[in-house]
């Protein structure tokens, strides 16, 4: 596997995970 492709996949996964958590926090309003 190419390093660039791997890095891209990891970044995508990390971004989506961050987005999901941020959405949860936003919905939670207890922060």
VENCORPE-V501647 format. One line per field, one symbol per residue. burial: + if it has 24 or more other C-alpha atoms within 12 Angstrom, else -. Layout:
burial=???
This chain:
burial=-------------------------------
